[in-house]
Amino acid sequence: MSGPGSDPVSVFLADDDAGLRGAYRKLFERTPGFRFAGEAADGEAAARLVAALRPSVALLDVQMPGTGGLEAARRILAETRTRVVMLTTFDLDEYVHEALTLGASGFLLKNAAPAEVLHAVRTVHAGNAMLAPEVTVRLLDRFRPRRPDERHAFTRQVLSQRELQVIRLVARGLSNRRIADELCLSLETVRTYLRRIFAKLDVSDRTQLAVLAHEAGLLHEPR
């Protein structure tokens, strides 16, 4: 997180909506701790400019004319250390799942309040994933559970019932604090469980964990 004496978080935006770009530009230019690095109206320009500018975080619209946000994310994540957040509406589609598997840090609704936008950028800049609860539910609802005879990502792992409970709540988009309240645990205990789960499943953030959980059909098992 940015603070006194630290470098500002540089942010790049790609969206074909000029009005939205203007609003985001003003937000980041006027908020201490942030620097607006640049903008683009399509994925081709976004990938090229991010490679040149190397911003901390890139906000990419999922669907843009020509080269879309997914292809831009693929190039940016392969060629730079910039963290990517996909901008989306409630009309989620299969492209969002692929963006997650590519390593996107999360999703932000286009109608998110300014405070939510700033929080999302700070969160991913700190190395964490950002999944708006509304987006998580809509996204995961589009994935089918695996059939009982299919092997899934957890097949070779031994997970306790408590770890499975934590995983399911993460996949539903709950914060650490809400998970702690739900399971009557301390916040530090939840963090300890998550560190252990990340290590067991070889994932780096909550986004990847949520995808694995749904692909394994865990949301469709009794809690």
GROMACS elastic network, one bead per residue, 0.5 to 0.9 nm:
[ bonds ]
;  ai    aj funct       b0    kb
    1     6     6  0.87639   500
    1     9     6  0.82528   500
    1    33     6  0.87010   500
    1   122     6  0.55229   500
    1   123     6  0.74002   500
    1   125     6  0.70209   500
    1   126     6  0.58658   500
    2     5     6  0.84287   500
    2     6     6  0.58218   500
    2     7     6  0.67900   500
    2     8     6  0.61168   500
    2     9     6  0.66565   500
    2    32     6  0.88770   500
    2    33     6  0.55285   500
    2    34     6  0.78880   500
    2   122     6  0.74793   500
    2   126     6  0.89875   500
    3     6     6  0.54652   500
    3     7     6  0.79318   500
    3     8     6  0.80051   500
    3    32     6  0.86780   500
    3    33     6  0.64124   500
    4     7     6  0.84888   500
    4    33     6  0.80806   500
    6     9     6  0.89644   500
    6    33     6  0.80074   500
    7    10     6  0.86994   500
    7    33     6  0.73332   500
    7    34     6  0.84684   500
    8    32     6  0.77522   500
    8    35     6  0.58560   500
    9    33     6  0.61860   500
    9    35     6  0.58743   500
    9    36     6  0.83909   500
    9    55     6  0.79179   500
    9    56     6  0.60817   500
    9    57     6  0.76184   500
    9   121     6  0.81741   500
    9   122     6  0.77524   500
    9   125     6  0.74258   500
   10    28     6  0.88204   500
   10    33     6  0.88194   500
   10    34     6  0.58881   500
   10    36     6  0.57648   500
   10    37     6  0.55722   500
   10    38     6  0.89536   500
   10    54     6  0.85649   500
   10    55     6  0.50221   500
   10    56     6  0.51146   500
   10    57     6  0.64842   500
   10    58     6  0.86479   500
   11    28     6  0.77215   500
   11    34     6  0.72884   500
   11    35     6  0.61953   500
   11    36     6  0.50811   500
   11    37     6  0.53080   500
   11    38     6  0.72748   500
   11    39     6  0.89166   500
   11    55     6  0.56561   500
   11    56     6  0.60915   500
   11    58     6  0.57778   500
   11    59     6  0.74666   500
   11   121     6  0.80099   500
   12    35     6  0.89512   500
   12    36     6  0.63478   500
   12    37     6  0.52116   500
   12    38     6  0.50277   500
   12    39     6  0.56449   500
   12    40     6  0.83033   500
   12    46     6  0.83142   500
   12    49     6  0.88181   500
   12    50     6  0.72582   500
   12    53     6  0.87596   500
   12    54     6  0.89320   500
   12    55     6  0.62520   500
   12    56     6  0.80881   500
   12    57     6  0.63418   500
   12    59     6  0.61294   500
   12    60     6  0.83784   500
   13    21     6  0.69693   500
   13    24     6  0.79017   500
   13    25     6  0.82533   500
   13    36     6  0.83926   500
   13    37     6  0.82390   500
   13    38     6  0.65436   500
   13    40     6  0.64919   500
   13    41     6  0.85868   500
   13    46     6  0.78591   500
   13    57     6  0.86837   500
   13    58     6  0.58141   500
   13    60     6  0.61046   500
   13    61     6  0.82848   500
   14    17     6  0.89180   500
   14    21     6  0.76478   500
   14    38     6  0.86492   500
   14    39     6  0.55075   500
   14    41     6  0.55545   500
   14    42     6  0.63404   500
   14    43     6  0.69560   500
   14    45     6  0.84456   500
   14    46     6  0.59646   500
   14    58     6  0.76730   500
   14    59     6  0.61922   500
   14    61     6  0.60601   500
   14    64     6  0.86007   500
   14    69     6  0.79067   500
   15    18     6  0.73725   500
   15    20     6  0.74707   500
   15    21     6  0.65893   500
   15    39     6  0.79164   500
   15    40     6  0.64632   500
   15    42     6  0.64528   500
   15    43     6  0.83311   500
   15    59     6  0.83471   500
   15    60     6  0.64533   500
   15    61     6  0.51472   500
   15    62     6  0.85224   500
   15    63     6  0.82979   500
   15    64     6  0.66758   500
   15    69     6  0.85393   500
   15    87     6  0.84300   500
   16    19     6  0.89204   500
   16    20     6  0.84029   500
   16    21     6  0.80339   500
   16    40     6  0.75517   500
   16    42     6  0.61743   500
   16    61     6  0.78455   500
   16    63     6  0.86370   500
   16    64     6  0.59468   500
   16    65     6  0.74298   500
   17    20     6  0.54112   500
   17    21     6  0.63841   500
   17    22     6  0.87621   500
   17    41     6  0.72995   500
   18    21     6  0.50562   500
   18    22     6  0.61415   500
   18    23     6  0.86928   500
   18    41     6  0.76836   500
   19    22     6  0.51246   500
   19    23     6  0.63039   500
   19    24     6  0.87413   500
   20    23     6  0.51032   500
   20    24     6  0.61936   500
   20    25     6  0.84548   500
   20   110     6  0.84208   500
   21    24     6  0.52301   500
   21    25     6  0.59516   500
   21    26     6  0.86282   500
   21    39     6  0.73201   500
   21    40     6  0.85308   500
   21    41     6  0.86156   500
   22    25     6  0.50604   500
   22    26     6  0.62820   500
   22    27     6  0.86249   500
   23    26     6  0.53476   500
   23    27     6  0.62556   500
   23    28     6  0.88963   500
   24    28     6  0.62630   500
   24    29     6  0.84556   500
   24    36     6  0.87077   500
   24   114     6  0.83905   500
   24   117     6  0.88116   500
   25    28     6  0.54722   500
   25    29     6  0.60108   500
   25    30     6  0.84764   500
   25    36     6  0.63063   500
   25    38     6  0.83928   500
   25    39     6  0.83954   500
   26    29     6  0.50980   500
   26    30     6  0.59075   500
   26    31     6  0.84251   500
   26    36     6  0.85909   500
   27    30     6  0.54382   500
   27    31     6  0.61480   500
   27    36     6  0.88239   500
   27   114     6  0.72394   500
   27   118     6  0.86133   500
   28    31     6  0.52583   500
   28    32     6  0.79526   500
   28    33     6  0.85510   500
   28    34     6  0.56033   500
   28    35     6  0.60409   500
   28    36     6  0.56116   500
   28   118     6  0.81665   500
   29    32     6  0.78618   500
   29    34     6  0.68779   500
   29    35     6  0.60266   500
   29    36     6  0.58482   500
   30    34     6  0.82021   500
   30    35     6  0.88420   500
   31    34     6  0.60483   500
   31    35     6  0.82841   500
   31   118     6  0.88182   500
   32    35     6  0.82120   500
   34   118     6  0.88693   500
   36    39     6  0.83702   500
   36    55     6  0.88084   500
   37    50     6  0.88963   500
   37    53     6  0.71820   500
   37    54     6  0.86490   500
   37    55     6  0.63419   500
   38    49     6  0.78582   500
   38    50     6  0.84113   500
   38    53     6  0.80971   500
   38    55     6  0.86263   500
   39    45     6  0.86537   500
   39    46     6  0.71611   500
   39    49     6  0.81655   500
   40    43     6  0.74751   500
   40    44     6  0.85873   500
   40    45     6  0.58325   500
   40    46     6  0.53432   500
   40    49     6  0.80022   500
   41    44     6  0.87819   500
   41    45     6  0.72571   500
   41    46     6  0.75334   500
   41    64     6  0.74999   500
   41    65     6  0.83536   500
   42    45     6  0.57452   500
   42    46     6  0.62239   500
   42    47     6  0.88867   500
   42    61     6  0.86542   500
   42    63     6  0.89137   500
   42    64     6  0.56543   500
   42    65     6  0.62546   500
   42    66     6  0.66962   500
   42    67     6  0.62104   500
   42    68     6  0.64931   500
   42    69     6  0.76469   500
   42    72     6  0.85734   500
   43    47     6  0.60716   500
   43    48     6  0.85369   500
   43    60     6  0.79538   500
   43    61     6  0.85052   500
   43    63     6  0.88908   500
   43    64     6  0.68218   500
   43    65     6  0.80095   500
   43    66     6  0.72540   500
   43    69     6  0.53797   500
   43    70     6  0.80120   500
   43    71     6  0.69096   500
   43    73     6  0.82214   500
   44    47     6  0.54666   500
   44    48     6  0.64173   500
   44    49     6  0.87106   500
   44    66     6  0.76471   500
   44    67     6  0.53675   500
   44    68     6  0.76682   500
   44    69     6  0.88381   500
   44    71     6  0.82198   500
   44    72     6  0.64781   500
   45    48     6  0.51542   500
   45    49     6  0.59764   500
   45    50     6  0.84030   500
   45    67     6  0.86439   500
   45    72     6  0.85646   500
   46    49     6  0.52408   500
   46    50     6  0.59091   500
   46    51     6  0.84095   500
   46    58     6  0.87748   500
   46    60     6  0.81779   500
   46    69     6  0.85529   500
   46    72     6  0.65140   500
   46    73     6  0.89691   500
   46    76     6  0.85859   500
   47    50     6  0.53380   500
   47    51     6  0.61618   500
   47    52     6  0.87293   500
   47    71     6  0.84419   500
   47    72     6  0.51110   500
   47    73     6  0.74790   500
   47    74     6  0.88088   500
   47    75     6  0.62526   500
   47    76     6  0.57538   500
   48    51     6  0.53180   500
   48    52     6  0.64675   500
   48    53     6  0.87698   500
   48    72     6  0.87471   500
   48    75     6  0.89053   500
   48    76     6  0.85382   500
   49    52     6  0.50270   500
   49    53     6  0.58646   500
   49    54     6  0.80259   500
   50    53     6  0.50524   500
   50    54     6  0.52484   500
   50    55     6  0.64570   500
   50    58     6  0.76247   500
   50    76     6  0.69396   500
   50    80     6  0.80526   500
   50    82     6  0.78851   500
   51    54     6  0.56096   500
   51    55     6  0.85650   500
   51    75     6  0.87801   500
   51    76     6  0.68233   500
   51    79     6  0.70549   500
   51    80     6  0.64547   500
   51    82     6  0.88091   500
   52    55     6  0.88492   500
   54    57     6  0.85898   500
   54    80     6  0.70169   500
   54    81     6  0.76790   500
   54    82     6  0.64560   500
   55    58     6  0.68238   500
   55    81     6  0.86882   500
   55    82     6  0.60575   500
   55    83     6  0.85113   500
   56    81     6  0.77238   500
   56    82     6  0.51210   500
   56    83     6  0.63786   500
   56    84     6  0.88751   500
   56   125     6  0.65771   500
   57    81     6  0.89900   500
   57    82     6  0.53947   500
   57    84     6  0.58458   500
   57    85     6  0.74240   500
   57   121     6  0.68212   500
   57   124     6  0.75242   500
   57   125     6  0.65541   500
   58    73     6  0.88227   500
   58    76     6  0.88097   500
   58    82     6  0.66421   500
   58    83     6  0.62280   500
   58    85     6  0.62517   500
   58    86     6  0.83679   500
   58   121     6  0.88264   500
   59    83     6  0.87114   500
   59    84     6  0.60472   500
   59    86     6  0.58147   500
   59    87     6  0.63946   500
   59   108     6  0.86680   500
   59   121     6  0.86357   500
   60    63     6  0.86285   500
   60    68     6  0.87537   500
   60    69     6  0.55252   500
   60    70     6  0.83122   500
   60    72     6  0.78884   500
   60    73     6  0.74905   500
   60    84     6  0.71554   500
   60    85     6  0.62717   500
   60    87     6  0.55554   500
   60    88     6  0.86581   500
   61    64     6  0.64986   500
   61    68     6  0.76507   500
   61    69     6  0.54065   500
   61    70     6  0.85141   500
   61    85     6  0.86906   500
   61    86     6  0.57757   500
   61    88     6  0.62279   500
   61   110     6  0.85778   500
   62    68     6  0.64385   500
   62    70     6  0.61400   500
   62    86     6  0.59495   500
   62    87     6  0.59401   500
   62    88     6  0.59297   500
   62    89     6  0.89095   500
   62    95     6  0.75190   500
   62    96     6  0.73987   500
   62    99     6  0.88439   500
   63    67     6  0.86348   500
   63    68     6  0.52254   500
   63    69     6  0.57379   500
   63    70     6  0.77880   500
   63    87     6  0.88073   500
   63    88     6  0.80888   500
   63    95     6  0.89136   500
   64    67     6  0.67414   500
   64    69     6  0.63814   500
   65    68     6  0.61978   500
   67    70     6  0.81560   500
   67    71     6  0.64234   500
   67    72     6  0.70450   500
   68    71     6  0.57850   500
   68    72     6  0.63979   500
   68    73     6  0.87371   500
   69    73     6  0.59371   500
   69    74     6  0.85351   500
   69    86     6  0.75508   500
   69    87     6  0.87822   500
   69    95     6  0.89929   500
   69    99     6  0.87750   500
   70    73     6  0.50557   500
   70    74     6  0.62169   500
   70    75     6  0.88202   500
   70    86     6  0.85595   500
   70    95     6  0.66207   500
   70    96     6  0.78572   500
   70    98     6  0.77059   500
   70    99     6  0.60212   500
   71    75     6  0.63753   500
   71    76     6  0.86015   500
   71    99     6  0.88405   500
   72    75     6  0.53143   500
   72    76     6  0.60839   500
   72    77     6  0.85026   500
   73    76     6  0.50725   500
   73    77     6  0.58610   500
   73    78     6  0.82922   500
   73    84     6  0.68058   500
   73    85     6  0.88443   500
   73    86     6  0.84542   500
   73    99     6  0.70400   500
   73   102     6  0.77520   500
   73   103     6  0.86194   500
   73   104     6  0.73067   500
   74    77     6  0.54669   500
   74    78     6  0.61402   500
   74    79     6  0.86143   500
   74    99     6  0.76079   500
   74   102     6  0.64361   500
   74   103     6  0.85548   500
   74   104     6  0.88944   500
   75    78     6  0.51575   500
   75    79     6  0.59821   500
   75    80     6  0.82103   500
   76    79     6  0.52773   500
   76    80     6  0.55494   500
   76    81     6  0.78643   500
   76    82     6  0.69672   500
   76    83     6  0.84939   500
   76    84     6  0.80212   500
   77    80     6  0.56921   500
   77    81     6  0.66828   500
   77    82     6  0.68220   500
   77    83     6  0.73407   500
   77    84     6  0.74903   500
   77   102     6  0.73676   500
   77   103     6  0.70141   500
   77   104     6  0.77194   500
   78    81     6  0.82337   500
   78   102     6  0.87176   500
   79    82     6  0.87741   500
   80    83     6  0.84983   500
   82   125     6  0.88847   500
   83   103     6  0.85273   500
   83   104     6  0.69147   500
   83   105     6  0.63611   500
   83   124     6  0.67709   500
   83   125     6  0.70216   500
   83   127     6  0.83373   500
   84   103     6  0.79498   500
   84   104     6  0.50218   500
   84   105     6  0.55642   500
   84   106     6  0.73476   500
   84   107     6  0.89119   500
   84   124     6  0.80855   500
   85   104     6  0.59785   500
   85   105     6  0.55022   500
   85   106     6  0.50972   500
   85   107     6  0.54564   500
   85   108     6  0.69066   500
   85   120     6  0.83449   500
   85   121     6  0.80978   500
   85   124     6  0.79173   500
   85   129     6  0.89757   500
   85   130     6  0.79320   500
   86    96     6  0.80194   500
   86    99     6  0.79717   500
   86   104     6  0.72194   500
   86   105     6  0.80516   500
   86   106     6  0.63295   500
   86   108     6  0.62861   500
   86   109     6  0.85651   500
   87   106     6  0.88984   500
   87   107     6  0.59292   500
   87   108     6  0.50645   500
   87   109     6  0.58500   500
   87   110     6  0.57858   500
   88    91     6  0.75857   500
   88    92     6  0.71090   500
   88    96     6  0.87411   500
   88   107     6  0.69258   500
   88   108     6  0.62923   500
   88   109     6  0.51884   500
   88   110     6  0.56995   500
   88   111     6  0.89156   500
   88   135     6  0.84659   500
   89    92     6  0.66745   500
   89   108     6  0.83746   500
   89   109     6  0.55733   500
   89   110     6  0.59389   500
   89   111     6  0.78053   500
   89   135     6  0.83809   500
   90   109     6  0.75803   500
   90   134     6  0.81388   500
   90   135     6  0.69796   500
   90   138     6  0.72784   500
   91   138     6  0.84384   500
   92    95     6  0.79351   500
   92    96     6  0.67552   500
   92   135     6  0.80832   500
   92   138     6  0.70428   500
   92   139     6  0.64432   500
   92   142     6  0.84765   500
   93    96     6  0.59628   500
   93    97     6  0.77329   500
   93   139     6  0.77005   500
   93   142     6  0.77725   500
   94    97     6  0.55328   500
   94    98     6  0.67864   500
   94    99     6  0.89697   500
   94   139     6  0.86944   500
   94   142     6  0.79881   500
   94   143     6  0.88893   500
   95    98     6  0.51929   500
   95    99     6  0.62532   500
   95   100     6  0.88051   500
   96    99     6  0.50532   500
   96   100     6  0.63908   500
   96   101     6  0.88336   500
   96   107     6  0.86791   500
   96   139     6  0.75256   500
   97   100     6  0.51649   500
   97   101     6  0.64418   500
   97   102     6  0.87432   500
   97   139     6  0.75484   500
   97   140     6  0.87869   500
   97   143     6  0.86617   500
   97   211     6  0.79463   500
   98   101     6  0.50737   500
   98   102     6  0.61850   500
   98   103     6  0.87916   500
   99   102     6  0.50267   500
   99   103     6  0.65420   500
   99   104     6  0.56250   500
   99   105     6  0.89581   500
   99   106     6  0.87792   500
  100   103     6  0.52403   500
  100   104     6  0.50138   500
  100   105     6  0.72818   500
  100   106     6  0.71903   500
  100   207     6  0.70084   500
  100   208     6  0.69874   500
  100   211     6  0.77736   500
  101   104     6  0.73132   500
  101   208     6  0.72600   500
  101   211     6  0.81362   500
  103   106     6  0.86717   500
  103   207     6  0.86664   500
  103   208     6  0.79613   500
  104   107     6  0.82343   500
  104   129     6  0.84594   500
  104   207     6  0.83099   500
  105   124     6  0.62949   500
  105   127     6  0.84203   500
  105   128     6  0.72310   500
  105   130     6  0.62346   500
  105   131     6  0.82217   500
  105   205     6  0.81546   500
  105   206     6  0.89714   500
  105   207     6  0.68589   500
  105   208     6  0.89000   500
  106   120     6  0.86411   500
  106   124     6  0.80003   500
  106   129     6  0.55952   500
  106   131     6  0.51786   500
  106   132     6  0.80499   500
  106   207     6  0.64999   500
  107   120     6  0.85688   500
  107   129     6  0.87758   500
  107   130     6  0.62864   500
  107   131     6  0.54153   500
  107   132     6  0.64213   500
  107   135     6  0.69943   500
  107   136     6  0.84192   500
  108   111     6  0.84472   500
  108   112     6  0.69426   500
  108   116     6  0.83917   500
  108   117     6  0.73441   500
  108   120     6  0.73842   500
  108   130     6  0.77044   500
  108   131     6  0.71440   500
  108   132     6  0.62292   500
  108   135     6  0.76911   500
  109   112     6  0.52507   500
  109   117     6  0.87918   500
  109   132     6  0.74317   500
  109   134     6  0.85873   500
  109   135     6  0.73876   500
  110   113     6  0.87896   500
  112   115     6  0.80772   500
  112   116     6  0.59328   500
  112   117     6  0.63655   500
  113   116     6  0.52386   500
  113   117     6  0.64420   500
  113   118     6  0.88905   500
  114   117     6  0.50755   500
  114   118     6  0.62931   500
  114   119     6  0.85753   500
  115   118     6  0.52292   500
  115   119     6  0.61102   500
  115   120     6  0.85920   500
  116   119     6  0.50110   500
  116   120     6  0.60475   500
  116   121     6  0.86675   500
  117   120     6  0.51363   500
  117   121     6  0.63503   500
  117   122     6  0.86852   500
  118   121     6  0.52451   500
  118   122     6  0.61795   500
  118   123     6  0.85161   500
  119   122     6  0.51277   500
  119   123     6  0.59790   500
  119   124     6  0.87275   500
  119   130     6  0.89237   500
  120   123     6  0.50556   500
  120   124     6  0.63217   500
  120   125     6  0.84563   500
  120   129     6  0.85353   500
  120   130     6  0.59478   500
  120   131     6  0.85539   500
  120   132     6  0.88959   500
  121   124     6  0.54506   500
  121   125     6  0.59679   500
  121   126     6  0.85463   500
  121   130     6  0.84500   500
  122   125     6  0.51022   500
  122   126     6  0.61951   500
  122   127     6  0.89257   500
  122   128     6  0.89885   500
  123   126     6  0.52606   500
  123   127     6  0.68053   500
  123   128     6  0.55965   500
  123   129     6  0.68031   500
  123   130     6  0.65228   500
  124   127     6  0.50568   500
  124   129     6  0.55894   500
  124   130     6  0.63986   500
  125   128     6  0.72436   500
  126   129     6  0.89508   500
  127   205     6  0.83476   500
  128   204     6  0.85559   500
  128   205     6  0.62396   500
  128   206     6  0.76869   500
  128   207     6  0.89358   500
  129   205     6  0.58178   500
  129   206     6  0.58538   500
  129   207     6  0.58766   500
  129   208     6  0.87815   500
  130   206     6  0.80935   500
  130   207     6  0.74946   500
  131   134     6  0.83342   500
  131   135     6  0.67647   500
  131   136     6  0.61464   500
  131   173     6  0.65729   500
  131   206     6  0.82520   500
  131   207     6  0.70165   500
  132   135     6  0.52562   500
  132   136     6  0.62049   500
  132   137     6  0.88682   500
  132   173     6  0.69746   500
  133   136     6  0.50274   500
  133   137     6  0.63368   500
  133   138     6  0.87517   500
  133   172     6  0.70908   500
  133   174     6  0.69385   500
  133   175     6  0.89684   500
  134   137     6  0.54741   500
  134   138     6  0.64306   500
  134   139     6  0.85859   500
  134   173     6  0.79562   500
  135   138     6  0.52456   500
  135   139     6  0.58657   500
  135   140     6  0.84414   500
  135   173     6  0.84772   500
  136   139     6  0.51173   500
  136   140     6  0.59931   500
  136   141     6  0.83746   500
  136   171     6  0.73524   500
  136   172     6  0.65048   500
  136   173     6  0.57588   500
  136   210     6  0.84327   500
  137   140     6  0.53996   500
  137   141     6  0.60451   500
  137   142     6  0.88970   500
  137   171     6  0.83337   500
  137   172     6  0.62684   500
  137   173     6  0.72474   500
  138   141     6  0.52506   500
  138   142     6  0.68104   500
  139   142     6  0.56084   500
  139   143     6  0.73673   500
  140   143     6  0.54186   500
  140   144     6  0.83955   500
  140   171     6  0.80164   500
  140   172     6  0.82877   500
  140   210     6  0.82026   500
  140   211     6  0.76025   500
  140   214     6  0.65235   500
  140   215     6  0.89847   500
  141   144     6  0.75500   500
  141   214     6  0.87866   500
  143   211     6  0.89874   500
  143   214     6  0.69253   500
  143   215     6  0.70770   500
  144   147     6  0.89188   500
  144   214     6  0.78260   500
  144   215     6  0.72944   500
  144   217     6  0.76584   500
  145   148     6  0.89278   500
  145   214     6  0.65414   500
  145   215     6  0.59512   500
  145   216     6  0.65380   500
  145   218     6  0.78546   500
  145   219     6  0.81122   500
  145   220     6  0.71143   500
  146   149     6  0.80560   500
  146   150     6  0.61952   500
  146   151     6  0.81783   500
  146   152     6  0.76463   500
  146   214     6  0.85384   500
  146   215     6  0.63068   500
  146   216     6  0.60190   500
  146   217     6  0.55650   500
  147   150     6  0.54402   500
  147   151     6  0.86347   500
  147   217     6  0.81720   500
  148   151     6  0.80332   500
  148   217     6  0.88848   500
  150   216     6  0.88566   500
  151   154     6  0.81825   500
  151   155     6  0.62879   500
  151   216     6  0.80676   500
  152   155     6  0.56243   500
  152   156     6  0.88464   500
  152   212     6  0.82191   500
  152   215     6  0.70834   500
  152   216     6  0.50938   500
  152   217     6  0.84602   500
  153   156     6  0.76392   500
  153   157     6  0.83501   500
  153   201     6  0.77781   500
  153   212     6  0.64219   500
  153   213     6  0.82425   500
  153   215     6  0.78448   500
  153   216     6  0.63995   500
  154   157     6  0.52461   500
  154   158     6  0.78391   500
  154   159     6  0.81827   500
  154   201     6  0.72519   500
  154   212     6  0.81784   500
  154   213     6  0.85143   500
  154   216     6  0.71435   500
  155   158     6  0.81209   500
  155   216     6  0.89611   500
  157   200     6  0.69608   500
  157   201     6  0.74506   500
  158   200     6  0.85392   500
  159   162     6  0.80696   500
  159   163     6  0.59352   500
  159   164     6  0.64940   500
  159   197     6  0.81924   500
  159   200     6  0.85813   500
  160   163     6  0.50999   500
  160   164     6  0.63090   500
  160   165     6  0.86682   500
  161   164     6  0.50768   500
  161   165     6  0.62185   500
  161   166     6  0.87344   500
  161   223     6  0.89585   500
  162   166     6  0.62918   500
  162   167     6  0.86538   500
  162   183     6  0.87600   500
  162   193     6  0.85087   500
  163   166     6  0.51045   500
  163   167     6  0.61864   500
  163   168     6  0.86943   500
  163   193     6  0.65610   500
  163   194     6  0.81000   500
  163   196     6  0.87600   500
  163   197     6  0.70527   500
  164   167     6  0.50100   500
  164   168     6  0.61876   500
  164   169     6  0.86790   500
  164   218     6  0.80492   500
  164   223     6  0.83383   500
  165   168     6  0.52402   500
  165   169     6  0.63596   500
  165   170     6  0.87189   500
  165   183     6  0.82748   500
  165   223     6  0.65289   500
  166   169     6  0.52321   500
  166   170     6  0.62073   500
  166   171     6  0.86352   500
  166   179     6  0.69707   500
  166   183     6  0.83039   500
  166   190     6  0.76656   500
  166   193     6  0.75841   500
  166   194     6  0.76916   500
  167   170     6  0.51235   500
  167   171     6  0.61782   500
  167   172     6  0.87012   500
  167   194     6  0.81753   500
  167   197     6  0.81146   500
  167   206     6  0.89897   500
  167   209     6  0.72605   500
  167   210     6  0.73734   500
  167   213     6  0.68389   500
  167   218     6  0.84091   500
  168   171     6  0.50487   500
  168   172     6  0.63277   500
  168   173     6  0.89300   500
  168   210     6  0.78563   500
  168   213     6  0.68923   500
  168   214     6  0.85833   500
  168   218     6  0.66456   500
  168   219     6  0.60672   500
  168   223     6  0.79298   500
  169   173     6  0.66021   500
  169   174     6  0.57290   500
  169   175     6  0.84175   500
  169   178     6  0.87780   500
  169   179     6  0.64371   500
  169   182     6  0.87682   500
  169   210     6  0.89895   500
  169   219     6  0.89304   500
  170   173     6  0.51968   500
  170   174     6  0.53825   500
  170   175     6  0.71284   500
  170   176     6  0.80663   500
  170   179     6  0.76946   500
  170   206     6  0.67800   500
  170   207     6  0.87147   500
  170   209     6  0.76912   500
  170   210     6  0.63670   500
  170   213     6  0.89420   500
  171   174     6  0.74888   500
  171   206     6  0.78218   500
  171   207     6  0.80821   500
  171   209     6  0.71356   500
  171   211     6  0.74139   500
  171   212     6  0.88095   500
  171   213     6  0.65413   500
  171   214     6  0.72787   500
  171   219     6  0.77599   500
  172   210     6  0.77273   500
  172   219     6  0.82512   500
  173   206     6  0.89010   500
  173   210     6  0.81917   500
  174   177     6  0.79715   500
  174   178     6  0.58195   500
  174   179     6  0.61669   500
  175   178     6  0.52195   500
  175   179     6  0.61832   500
  175   180     6  0.85981   500
  176   179     6  0.50480   500
  176   180     6  0.61189   500
  176   181     6  0.86558   500
  176   187     6  0.65923   500
  176   190     6  0.65061   500
  176   191     6  0.72473   500
  177   180     6  0.50885   500
  177   181     6  0.63078   500
  177   182     6  0.86422   500
  177   186     6  0.84467   500
  177   187     6  0.60751   500
  177   190     6  0.83295   500
  178   181     6  0.50217   500
  178   182     6  0.60097   500
  178   183     6  0.85788   500
  179   182     6  0.50071   500
  179   183     6  0.61089   500
  179   184     6  0.81640   500
  179   185     6  0.79450   500
  179   187     6  0.82606   500
  179   190     6  0.72565   500
  180   183     6  0.53825   500
  180   184     6  0.55854   500
  180   186     6  0.56831   500
  180   187     6  0.55686   500
  180   188     6  0.87488   500
  180   189     6  0.79726   500
  180   190     6  0.61770   500
  181   184     6  0.50466   500
  181   185     6  0.65341   500
  181   186     6  0.79545   500
  181   187     6  0.85137   500
  182   185     6  0.78854   500
  183   186     6  0.88962   500
  185   188     6  0.82854   500
  185   189     6  0.63033   500
  185   190     6  0.67885   500
  186   189     6  0.51721   500
  186   190     6  0.65232   500
  186   191     6  0.88462   500
  187   190     6  0.52047   500
  187   191     6  0.63885   500
  187   192     6  0.87401   500
  188   191     6  0.50011   500
  188   192     6  0.61656   500
  188   193     6  0.86790   500
  189   193     6  0.62514   500
  189   194     6  0.86637   500
  190   193     6  0.50968   500
  190   194     6  0.62419   500
  190   195     6  0.87069   500
  191   194     6  0.50601   500
  191   195     6  0.62042   500
  191   196     6  0.86227   500
  192   195     6  0.51918   500
  192   196     6  0.62589   500
  192   197     6  0.86108   500
  193   196     6  0.51325   500
  193   197     6  0.60662   500
  193   198     6  0.85728   500
  194   198     6  0.59610   500
  194   199     6  0.84803   500
  194   206     6  0.87183   500
  195   198     6  0.52031   500
  195   199     6  0.62834   500
  195   200     6  0.87108   500
  196   199     6  0.52236   500
  196   200     6  0.62106   500
  196   201     6  0.87165   500
  197   200     6  0.50639   500
  197   201     6  0.60716   500
  197   202     6  0.81134   500
  197   203     6  0.82574   500
  197   209     6  0.87146   500
  198   201     6  0.53916   500
  198   202     6  0.55597   500
  198   203     6  0.50029   500
  198   204     6  0.62167   500
  198   205     6  0.72613   500
  198   206     6  0.85159   500
  198   209     6  0.76170   500
  199   202     6  0.50847   500
  199   203     6  0.68497   500
  199   204     6  0.82369   500
  200   203     6  0.81197   500
  201   209     6  0.80880   500
  201   212     6  0.89344   500
  203   206     6  0.80579   500
  203   207     6  0.88761   500
  203   208     6  0.60725   500
  203   209     6  0.64081   500
  204   207     6  0.84500   500
  204   208     6  0.70303   500
  204   209     6  0.80996   500
  205   208     6  0.57593   500
  205   209     6  0.65165   500
  205   210     6  0.89072   500
  206   210     6  0.60236   500
  206   211     6  0.86563   500
  207   210     6  0.52153   500
  207   211     6  0.64451   500
  207   212     6  0.88121   500
  208   211     6  0.52123   500
  208   212     6  0.62752   500
  208   213     6  0.86296   500
  209   212     6  0.51649   500
  209   213     6  0.61034   500
  209   214     6  0.87222   500
  210   213     6  0.51100   500
  210   214     6  0.63282   500
  210   215     6  0.86279   500
  211   214     6  0.53419   500
  211   215     6  0.61208   500
  211   216     6  0.85432   500
  212   215     6  0.51018   500
  212   216     6  0.60394   500
  212   217     6  0.86300   500
  212   218     6  0.88003   500
  213   216     6  0.51795   500
  213   217     6  0.63918   500
  213   218     6  0.54030   500
  213   219     6  0.69997   500
  214   218     6  0.58257   500
  214   219     6  0.60403   500
  214   220     6  0.83091   500
  215   218     6  0.77059   500
  216   219     6  0.82936   500
  217   220     6  0.55194   500
  217   221     6  0.70229   500
  218   221     6  0.53614   500
  218   222     6  0.83871   500
  218   223     6  0.88587   500
  219   222     6  0.79394   500
  219   223     6  0.82125   500
  220   223     6  0.86993   500
